[in-house]
Amino acid sequence: MLYSTATIPTSYTHIMPGYYLHIINANQALEAIAKGESCVRLSTDLNLTERDFVITEQGLVLDEENRLSIAELKRIAKKSQRITLCRDGEMIALEDRSEGYYKLVPTEGAPLLEISGVKMHISKGTDPFASASEMAQQAVRKGDRVLDCCSGLGYAAIAAHRLGASEVLTIELSRVVMGLRAQNPWSNDLGHEGIVQRHGNSLELIATMAADSFDSVIHDPPRFSLAGELYSEAFYRQIYRVLRRDGRLFHYTGNPHVVKKGSSFVDGVIRRLNAAGFRHVVKVEHLMGVSAQK
């Protein structure tokens, strides 16, 4: 197969699926080949489903156009933190180096987003989709109109929709991230009716929104060094403004050790939330964040 290093397309509609391979399923195929077996059961959609595939002495047969040699499988298995999409006889690494180093990283469940070596999801001891779902549960109730700031792969927005939100408005600034999530099977539900995707800066877009227009907000910004303005009192006041009375906020702050020890950073977030008018501001240690209410 031809290996491509082309930039992931940034058309944000999901395209025809292929086969997603990484260290785990590549090693499963190699082990089956070594044992002389005729087929192997694999998940090629990042742990959503499994099916049987033919294997030969030469390698893995995905379909007539997509056949991987033993050497190609070993090449995939060497990259433990990378996912390869096999489609139309090509192999495409799910990464983008045009604005730093963005990539999807395999886990035992949903893939996580990594930017320049920093993981954008809670994954230790849990699944990135499950942890994002827990964040949504902190704020979202059935029938809510939800604002999801800095949506990333869209896991929290999807979880809010599944919790029964009437509408979810989800905002993402990075076109690279939006391109990666268009290739991620776990992000497919962003296309469901009731979820509205916006590209743009959360700080700029929230200023254009009507007051008292959301029941809940999920705020999952990049780390402070990359987007300090999204941790500011001015931004928190905008969140407060667009929330209806008794509306709820979950704010991911990151770094479990910082949250647990109550460092000045997280305490500063809490002070600024209080100054913006929020009440019942509480640390949620296992989710590395803070919950609050208008």
C-alpha positions in Angstrom: 0.0 0.0 0.0 1.1 3.6 -0.6 1.8 5.5 2.6 0.8 9.2 2.5 1.8 12.0 4.8 -0.7 14.5 3.3 -2.4 16.9 5.6 -5.8 15.7 6.9 -8.5 17.4 4.8 -10.3 20.2 6.7 -13.7 19.8 5.1 -15.7 19.2 8.3 -18.2 16.7 6.9 -17.3 13.1 7.6 -16.0 11.2 4.6 -16.3 7.6 3.5 -14.8 5.5 6.2 -11.8 3.3 5.9 -9.9 1.1 8.2 -8.2 2.5 11.3 -5.0 0.6 12.4 -2.7 1.2 15.3 -0.3 -0.7 17.5 -3.0 -2.9 19.2 -4.7 -4.3 16.1 -1.5 -4.4 14.0 0.0 -6.7 16.7 -3.1 -8.8 16.8 -2.8 -9.4 13.0 0.9 -10.1 13.3 0.3 -12.6 16.0 -2.4 -14.4 14.0 -0.1 -14.5 11.0 2.7 -16.0 13.1 0.4 -18.7 14.3 -0.6 -19.6 10.8 -4.3 -18.7 11.3 -6.6 -18.0 8.4 -8.5 -15.0 9.9 -8.4 -12.6 12.8 -11.0 -10.6 14.6 -10.2 -6.9 14.7 -11.7 -3.5 15.4 -10.9 -1.3 12.5 -13.2 1.6 13.6 -11.3 2.5 16.8 -13.1 0.1 19.2 -16.7 0.8 18.1 -17.2 -2.7 16.5 -15.3 -5.8 15.6 -15.3 -8.2 12.6 -13.3 -11.0 11.1 -10.6 -10.4 8.4 -8.7 -12.8 6.2 -5.0 -13.2 6.8 -2.4 -14.9 4.6 1.2 -15.7 4.9 1.9 -12.4 3.3 -0.2 -10.2 5.5 -3.7 -8.8 6.3 -6.5 -8.5 3.8 -8.9 -5.7 4.6 -10.6 -5.8 1.2 -9.5 -6.1 -2.4 -7.9 -2.6 -2.5 -6.5 -2.6 1.0 -4.0 -5.4 1.7 -1.2 -4.8 4.3 2.1 -6.7 4.2 3.8 -8.0 7.3 6.4 -5.2 6.9 3.6 -2.6 6.7 1.9 -4.1 9.8 5.2 -3.9 11.7 5.7 -0.3 10.6 2.2 0.6 12.1 3.0 -1.4 15.3 6.2 0.6 15.8 4.3 3.8 16.3 2.5 3.3 19.6 1.0 6.8 19.7 -0.3 7.0 16.1 -3.4 5.9 14.2 -3.2 5.0 10.5 -6.2 5.3 8.2 -6.2 2.7 5.4 -8.4 3.6 2.5 -8.3 3.3 -1.4 -5.0 1.6 -1.3 -3.3 4.3 0.8 -2.2 4.6 4.4 -2.7 8.1 6.0 -1.4 9.0 9.4 -4.1 10.8 11.4 -1.9 13.7 12.2 -1.2 17.3 11.0 2.0 19.2 11.3 0.9 22.4 9.6 0.3 24.4 12.9 2.3 22.4 15.5 1.9 18.7 15.9 -1.7 17.6 16.1 -2.7 13.9 16.1 -5.3 11.3 17.2 -3.8 8.8 19.7 -5.3 5.3 20.2 -6.6 4.1 23.5 -8.6 1.1 24.5 -11.7 3.1 23.8 -12.2 6.4 22.0 -9.1 8.1 20.6 -7.7 11.2 22.3 -6.4 14.4 20.8 -2.8 15.3 21.4 -1.3 18.7 20.5 2.4 19.1 20.5 2.8 16.3 23.1 0.0 17.5 25.4 -3.0 15.2 25.8 -6.3 17.1 25.5 -8.4 14.5 27.3 -8.5 12.6 30.6 -7.4 9.1 29.7 -5.6 7.6 32.6 -7.8 4.9 34.2 -10.7 5.9 32.0 -11.8 6.4 28.4 -11.7 9.9 26.8 -15.3 9.7 25.6 -16.4 8.5 29.1 -14.6 11.3 30.9 -16.1 13.9 28.5 -19.5 12.4 29.2 -19.0 12.8 32.9 -18.1 16.5 32.3 -21.4 16.9 30.4 -23.3 15.2 33.3 -22.0 17.8 35.7 -23.9 20.6 33.9 -26.4 19.3 31.4 -30.0 18.3 32.1 -32.7 17.0 29.7 -34.2 19.7 27.6 -31.2 22.1 28.1 -29.9 24.4 25.5 -26.1 23.9 25.8 -23.1 25.9 24.9 -19.9 23.9 24.4 -16.8 26.1 24.2 -13.6 24.7 22.7 -15.2 21.4 21.7 -12.1 19.6 20.3 -13.2 16.2 19.1 -16.8 17.0 20.1 -17.2 14.2 22.8 -18.8 16.5 25.4 -21.2 17.9 22.8 -22.2 14.5 21.7 -22.7 13.4 25.4 -24.8 16.5 26.1 -27.0 15.6 23.1 -27.4 12.0 24.4 -28.4 13.4 27.8 -31.4 14.9 26.1 -30.2 18.5 25.4 -32.7 20.2 23.1 -29.8 22.0 21.3 -26.0 22.0 21.6 -24.0 24.8 20.1 -20.4 23.7 19.9 -17.5 26.0 19.1 -14.0 25.1 17.9 -11.2 27.5 16.9 -8.8 25.2 15.2 -9.4 24.1 11.6 -6.8 21.4 12.1 -8.8 19.9 15.0 -12.0 20.1 13.0 -10.3 18.3 10.2 -9.0 15.5 12.5 -12.4 15.0 14.1 -14.0 14.7 10.6 -11.8 11.5 10.3 -12.7 10.2 13.8 -15.6 7.7 13.9 -16.3 8.6 17.5 -17.1 12.2 16.4 -19.7 11.1 13.8 -22.6 12.0 16.0 -21.8 15.7 15.7 -23.7 15.5 12.5 -27.0 14.7 14.3 -29.9 17.1 14.3 -29.8 19.3 17.4 -26.0 19.8 17.3 -24.8 23.0 15.7 -21.0 23.2 14.9 -19.4 26.7 14.7 -15.9 27.5 13.7 -14.4 30.5 15.6 -13.0 32.0 18.7 -15.2 31.3 21.8 -14.3 34.7 23.3 -15.4 36.6 20.2 -18.5 34.5 19.4 -19.9 34.5 23.0 -20.0 38.3 22.9 -22.4 38.1 20.0 -24.9 35.8 21.8 -28.0 36.9 23.6 -28.2 37.1 27.4 -29.9 34.3 29.3 -29.9 32.0 26.2 -28.3 28.8 27.6 -29.2 26.5 30.4 -25.7 25.0 30.7 -22.2 25.6 29.5 -19.3 23.1 29.1 -16.0 25.0 28.9 -12.9 22.9 28.0 -10.2 25.4 26.9 -6.6 24.6 25.9 -4.0 25.0 28.7 -3.6 28.5 30.2 -0.3 29.2 28.4 -2.0 28.8 25.0 -5.3 30.6 25.7 -5.1 32.6 29.0 -8.0 34.8 27.9 -10.4 31.8 28.2 -9.5 31.7 32.0 -10.1 35.4 32.5 -12.8 37.1 34.6 -14.0 38.9 31.5 -14.7 35.6 29.7 -16.3 34.1 32.8 -18.6 37.2 32.9 -19.7 36.4 29.3 -20.5 32.9 30.3 -22.5 34.2 33.3 -24.3 36.6 31.0 -25.5 34.0 28.5 -26.6 31.5 31.1 -30.1 31.6 32.3 -30.9 31.9 36.0 -29.8 28.8 37.9 -27.8 27.7 34.8 -24.9 25.4 35.3 -21.2 25.5 34.2 -18.6 22.8 34.1 -15.1 24.2 33.5 -12.2 21.8 32.8 -9.0 23.3 34.2 -6.6 20.3 33.7 -3.7 18.9 35.7 -5.0 16.5 38.3 -2.1 17.3 40.8 -2.9 21.0 40.6 -6.5 20.5 41.3 -5.9 18.1 44.1 -3.4 20.3 45.9 -5.5 23.4 45.4 -2.8 25.5 43.8 -3.0 29.2 43.2 -3.9 28.5 39.6 -7.2 26.6 40.4 -7.9 28.9 43.3 -7.5 31.8 41.0 -10.1 30.2 38.6 -12.5 29.9 41.5 -11.9 33.5 42.6 -12.5 34.8 39.1 -15.7 32.7 38.8 -17.0 34.1 42.1 -16.1 37.6 41.0 -18.0 37.1 37.8 -21.1 36.3 39.9 -21.1 32.5 40.0 -22.2 30.6 43.2 -21.7 27.1 44.4 -18.2 27.0 42.8 -16.8 23.6 43.6 -13.7 21.6 42.5 -14.4 18.3 40.8 -11.1 16.6 41.4 -11.6 13.4 39.4 -12.6 15.4 36.3 -9.8 18.0 36.8 -12.3 20.9 36.8 -14.7 23.1 38.6 -18.5 23.2 38.6 -20.5 26.4 39.2 -24.1 27.8 39.1 -25.5 31.2 38.1 
